[in-house]
Amino acid sequence: MKNQFIIVLLLLSLSSLVCANERRIALVIGNAKYSHMGELKYSSNDADDMAQALTQLGFEVIKGTNLSKSKMSKMIRAFGEKLSSGNKQDTIGLFYYAGHGLEVDGKNYLIPIDGDLEYQEDASDEGISLNRVLSRFKSSNNRMNIVILDSCRNNTLPKREREISSGGWSSTTASGVFVAYGTAPGRTVLDDGNNGRNGLFTKHILQNIIIPGKTLSNVFRSIRTAVTTETDNKQEPGVYDQTLGEQDFYFIPPVSSPIPNPVVITQPTTQPTIIQNPIQAHTTLSPQAPEGTVIDKQRNLMWMRCSLGQEWNKANKSCGGKASEHTFDGAQAKAKSFSYAGYSDWRVPTVEELETLVYCSTSKKPIDSNWLNGCTAGYTRPTIDQDKFPDTPSSNFWSASPDASYASRAWNVSFNSGYSNDDFRNFSRNVRLVRFGQ
């Protein structure tokens, strides 16, 4: 028989949440294709996605990728001129850089793609001092200025007669500026080694800046926790905050008025009749059932116990390998061609189906004025039944549910916190497949 499933669409636009009088300007640079240094895997994608996200958040974005020193200098100059125009007291300035960077004698340098460094002393000639950007901020006298540095990913700087110091960024002292580093000063950013679209630090930035009601400091506190956890404390982002006493900044401010009644759309589906039983391991239901699956008898759904990219280990009842990441469209395409356990009708679950896998060891928060319905404080990560779904990464998983309000976005569920949110479809997320269990 046919039942109906409900897709709840929250139609409150991101742009309507940005303070009406706030002027936001961002310079985004991503350098990856170096002529004399190691090419970086993620920097161009990171810059593209940051520019798109910041545009959605109301920033006027100046973006450049794979820039020479001359082009970087011109872009920084144009950024400074833009900051200095208009009402400075209502202006937020943001500079994001992904690419090679190094510290020499306590000074930080951004490296353009034509930079050719043989010795440490070459940095001042071949690179661009970060102080140039900071001086633009200082002279603009804006309400708030933000610097985000995601550098030294899988750094392969040349080593000749003398070794170049490539250990990341030193502490930057600049009053009135919030500086976020991809790693603690003096340490390199790790190449996470996956096939995803973004580097680790930027991946978590993109996930956190779209959460309503989080102050700037809270955003990067969450990012630091996520990166540190994901790398087993091998990479720890750093923050240098000299904006204390300033008005709080929100990428998306708190919702000050009640959420309007959601629009409810109903669609027919071939989903089977609901049977009131809990999730049980598939192998306990039928001796002939294939390994590596689990059945939700309440909804008659069969789930893969492992994420895509992992392999089921029958002996250890575990999932080996690293979960792969896919874009939204890539996940749907992968599912269409995927066969497992004798079935070829696997699919990406709807957001409602994926939410049924969220397990909070404490309790689940109701949807509140910030739309956050994750687990309450003190919960265990990942937020999933780890006996049924072992070795699940504490990360976001795509659903098959697009965001009807924004063609470029779709819904996913975080198994790091238990909440659901929408992201850009070109973001890379983990995937778990499902099929109807008949």
N, C-alpha and C positions, 0 to 999 in steps of 0.2 A: 504494500500500500504506500501511498505518497504522504509524507509529512511536510512540514514547513520549517525552515530555519530562519532565524531573525538576525539580520545584520544591523547593528546600531551604529549610526553615523553621527559623530560629533562635528557639527558644522561651524564651530567657532574658528574663524580664520586666524592664523598665526600673526598676520600683519596687523590685525585689529587689536592684538594684545600689546604691541609695542607702544611705548609712551608717545603720545601724539606730537609733543614738542621736541622730542629727542632726535638729534641729527647724528646719524651713524655713518662713519666712513672707514673703510678697510682697505689695506694693501695686502695682497696675497701673492707670494712668490714661491714657486716650486721648481727647483733645479734638479734634473736627473741625468741628462745626457752630457756628461763631462768629456772634454777633449783629452785631458791629461790625467784624469783621476777616475776612480771606479764609478761606473754607472749605478745609479740608485734605482731600486725596483719600484718604490712607492711614491716618490716625491711629486711627480706630475699629477698622478691620480689624487693624491692628498690635497694638492692645491686646487684642482678642479672641483673636488667635492666640497672643500671648505668654502670656496667662492660661491658655489651654488647654495649651500646652506646659509651662509651669511646674507646672501641676497634675499632669501626667503625670510630672514629675520630682520629685514628692514635696513640692511647696510647698503650704502653705495660702494660697490666693490671695484677696485683697480686691481687687475690680475695679470700676472705674467708667468710664463713657464719657460724654462731652458733659456735663461737670459745671459747675455754677455755682461761684462763689467760696465760697459757704456750704457747698455739698455737698463740695467739695474739702477745705475746712478740717475738716469733720466726719470725712471718710474718713482724713485724715492723723492726726487725733487717735486714731481707733480703731486705726489701724496702730501708733501709738506704744504704746498700751495693750497691744496684743497682743504686741509685742516685749518689753515689760517683764515679762510674766508668764512663768512656767515657768523652766527651767534656762537662764540666760543664756549660760553657757559652751558650750552645745551648740546655740545658736540662730544661724541664718543669716538676716539680713534683706536683702531686695532691693526696691528701688524702681525701677519703670520708668515713664517718662513720654514720651508722644508727643503733640505739639501745639505751639502757638505758645509761644515762649519768647524772652526777650531779656535783655540785659545792660545795666545802667545803673550807671555809676560803680563798676565792679568787682563788682557784686552781680547774681546771677542770679535771674530771676523766671519762674515758671510762670504762664501766662495762662489763666484760666477762660473758658468760652464767653460769659459776660456781661461780660467785660472791655471797657471802652471807654476806650482810651488816646488822648489828644489830644497830650500832651507827654510827654517822657521822665520828668518828675517824677511822672506819674500811675501809674507802674509799682508804686510802693510801696502805693498805695491800691487799684488795680484788680487787681494780680497777687498771687501768693503767693510769698514768698521761698523759695528752695531751702534757705536756712539753717534753715527750720522743720523740714524733713525731716531735715537733717543733725543738728540738735539732738536730734531723737528718737533717732537712731542713737547719738549720743554718750551720752545719758543711759541708754540701754538696756544699754550695756556688753556687747554681744554678742560672740561669737567673731569674726564677720566680717559686714560690711555692704557691700552693692553698690548702686550707683546707675547707672542706664542712662538717658541723655537723648537722645531722638531728636526733634529740634526744628527749626523754621524751614524746613519743606518748602515750596517754592514760595511763599515768604512774601509776602503782599500787605498788610502792615500799613499803616494809613491814614497819609497824609502831608498835614498841614495847614500851619499857620504854621511849625511846626518839625518837622524830620524825626525820627522815632523811631529809635533805634539798634536795628536788627534783625539784627545780624550774628552771631547765634548765642550761644554760651555763653563766658564768660570762664573762666579757670582757677579751680577751686574748691579751696580749702585746707581740708581736714578730715582730721584724723588718724584712722587706723584704718578708713578707707573707701576702697573701690575705685570710682572714677568713670569711666564710659565715655561719651564724647560721640559723636554721629553725625558730627561734623566737628571739625577742629582749632579751638581757641578763637578767636573773632573772625571765623569764616567761616560761611557758610550751608550748610545741607544741600541738595543738589541734588534737584529733582524729576526722577526718571529718565524721565518722559514716556511710560512704557509703560502697557499696560492690565492689568498684573498686580494682584494682591491687596494686596501689601505694598510699603512703601517700601524703598529699597535697603539701608539700614543694618539695619533689622529683619529683612529677608529673609535676610541673611547670619547674623544672630544665631540665627534659628530653625534654620538649617541646621547651625550649629556647636555649639550647646549639647546636641545629642543624640548627639554623637560620644563614645564611652566613652574614659576615660583621659586627657582633655585638661584641664590645669589652667586656672584662670580666666584667667590671663595669656596662656596659649597660645591659648585660645578667641578672645580679642579681638585677639591678634596675627594669627590667621588671618582674622578679620573685616576687620581693617584692610587686609591685603594684598588681599583679594578686592574690597573697595569701591574702593580706590585703583586697582587694575587695571581694574575695570569702568568707571570714570569717567575713565580716562586722566589720573590724578593731579589731577583737578579737585576731588575730595572725599577728604579724608583723616581718618578717625576719630581721635579723640584719647583718651588714657587718662591718668588721674591716680591713681597707685597708692600709697597710704599703708598698705598691709597687709604690707609687707616684714617678714619675720621671723615672720609668722603661719603657721599650718598651711595647707598648700595646700588649695584648694577645688576640687572636681570637681562639675560638674552631674551627670555619670555617672562614678563612680569606675572605676579600672582593674579589669578582671576578674581576681580573685585566684586563681580556680580554673579548671581546664580547662573549655572549653566542652563541655557534654554532647553526646552523639551526636545529630546532627540527625535530625529526623523527615523521611522521604522519602516524598512522595506522588507516585504516577504516575497520569497521565491520558492517555487516548487523544487523538490529534490527527491532523489531515489533513496534517501537514507532509510534504512530499515526501521521497523518498529522498536521502540526503546524497551529494553528488558531490565528490570531493576536488580542488578547484580553488580558487585564491585569488579575492578580490574583484577584479572588473574593471569598468571603466567600461562602462555599458550600450551606449553608442554604438560601442564597439569590437567588440561581439559581433554586432550586426546593423545594417546600414545603414538599415533601416526603423524601428529602435527610436526611441522618443521621447527628446527631450533632457531633461536634468535628472534622470535616474535612474542608479542604479548597481546592478549585480547581484553578489550573493555566490553564486557557482556552487557552493560547497561545501554551502550550505544551501538553495539554490534560492530565495533571497529577493531581492526587488527593493526597493531603498531610494530614497526621495526624497533628492536631494543637498542640498537646502535644508531648513531648519527651517520649521515652520509660521509664516506671517507674512512670510517672505522670498520673493523671486521669482528664478527662474533667469535669468541673463543669458547667452544662447548665445554672443554675441560674445566676452565676457570670461571665460567659464567661471567665473562667480562668482555669489554669492547676494546680491542687493541688498535693502535695507530691514532693518528690525529684527525679530528673531524674536519672535513673540508668546508670551505666557504664559497657561497654562490650569490650572484645577484638575484633579484626577485625573478626576472624572466629566465635566467639561467637555471634556477631551481625548478621551475615548471618544466623546462625543456628536458632537464636531467630525469625528472620523474617519468616523463612520457616514454623514455627509452630504457627504463630501469626494470630489471628482472631480479627477483630474490625469493628464495624459499619456494620456488615452483610457481610463483605468481608474477604476472607482468602488468597488473592493473594498479600499481602503486601510484600515489599522488601526494602532493603537498597538502596538508590539512588546512581547513578553514581556521580563522583565528579563534572561533568559538570552540572548535575541537582541540586546538592546541592549548587553549587555556585550561582544559580539563586535566592536563598533565601537571599543572602547577601544584606543588606541594609545599606548604609553609609549615615548618616545624614549630612555629609559634602560632600565628593566626593570620588570616587574610584581611587586609584593610578593605573597607568598602570604598567605592569610588567617591572621592571627595571633591572639593572645589578646585583642586589642582589636577583632577582626573587620575591621580596616582592610586592604583588599587593593588599595590604590591604587598609583600609580607611585612608584618610588624617587626619592630626591633628585636635583635637577638636571634634571628633565624639562621638556619644552616644552608650553606650554598653547596652545590646548585639546588635550586628550588624545584626539585623533582624527586620522585621515589627512586632512590639510587639502587635499590634491590631489583626493581623492575627494569630500570634504565641506567645501568652502570656506566661509569666513565663519561657521563654527560658533561660537556664543558659549561662553565658558568657564563653563558653568553646569550646573545639574541638569536632566535630561530625564526625564519620566515614562515608566514602562513600563505595561503593562496588567496587571501582576501585583499583586493585593491582598496585604496581609499577613494571613494566615489567623489569626494570633494576636491581632491588633488590628483590629477592623472599621473603625476610623477612620483607618487608615494603609495605605499602599501603597508599592511599591518604585520607586526611581528610581536613575539612574546619573549621577554627577558627571563632566563632561568638563573640570572644572578640576583634578581630582586623580586621576581614574580609579577611584574606589571606588564601591561600591553601598551604599545605605542606604535605610531606610524613613522616610517622612515622613507628616504628616497629609494626608489626601486633599484638604482645602480649601486647601492651600498652592498657590501658583502656580509652575508650572515650564514650561520649554520642551518642545517636542514635535517628534519626527521620525517620520514615518509609514513603514510597510513593507507589503508584500503578498507573497504567494507568487508566485514568478517564472515560473510556467508560462505 
